[in-house]
Amino acid sequence: MEKITIAGRPVIHLYGDESPHGSMVYYHGWGSSAESSIFRGGIFASYGFDTYLPDAPYHGQRQSPDLDIGEDIPWRILMDLVQRNNDEFQDIQDYLKTDAIYLSGHSMGALTVGMVLKNYPVQGGLAMNGAFDFVALGQHYGLKPQDLEGVDLPLEDLASYRGKVLYMANGGQDQSIPAQIQESFYQALVDSGVTNCHFSLFEDVGHVVTTNMLDEGLTYLLKEDK
């Protein structure tokens, strides 16, 4: 493990003796950090991925008095951070200098996976406890569609997911991000002709990442990506 910077932003880099499957960029959730995601990053590295854990804006080493990250989540601000993660990915892509890049993330990080996967030529992604229909998720939290002005919406360009491997997993008892929103997005993908995607519902799981999710997701990714 080493701590590096990419375009001046802190990133934790985890790697093994070799990384036959390319690079993995893991995005943490609201109130978390790259530091607290090292265990998950280590799992990706042990599977043969050159793994990078960036801190989201206002999180971890990027904390700022301008925004207090608390338990009460301001959802419009969270969506702004997802958009910033997406925009900053260009610097990560330029740094890695490889076409074999995969994404993974939990919660806010999973929303980031949905947006980055749509906008960049990456290989695939693992999204845990996310919802790519940002309008439906916003409405769940009292936002109107116009409140998401300036936020890129994955549902508006389903064709951009073709040819990319996507695994989605949600907890059936998740009180933060309702699993049915992601399941509906998955069905929309399938209906639009996207084939390399999978959705799993973990019935008795809340808003957490389980080792079963990671194992099933990585197994699917490595099996489907030719």
Buried (B, 14 or more C-beta within 10 A) or exposed (E): EEEEEBEEBBBBBBBBEEBEBBBBBBBBBBBBBBBBBBEBBBBBBEBBBBBBBBBBBBBBBBBEEEEEBEEEBEBBEBBBBBBBBBEBBEBBBEBBEEEBBBBBBBBBBBBBBBBBBBBBEBBBBBBBBBBBBBBBBBBBBEBEEEBBEEBBBBBEEBEBBEEBBBBBBBBEEBEBBBBEBBBBBBEBBBEEEBEBBBBBBBEEBEBBBBEEBBEBBBEBBBEBBE
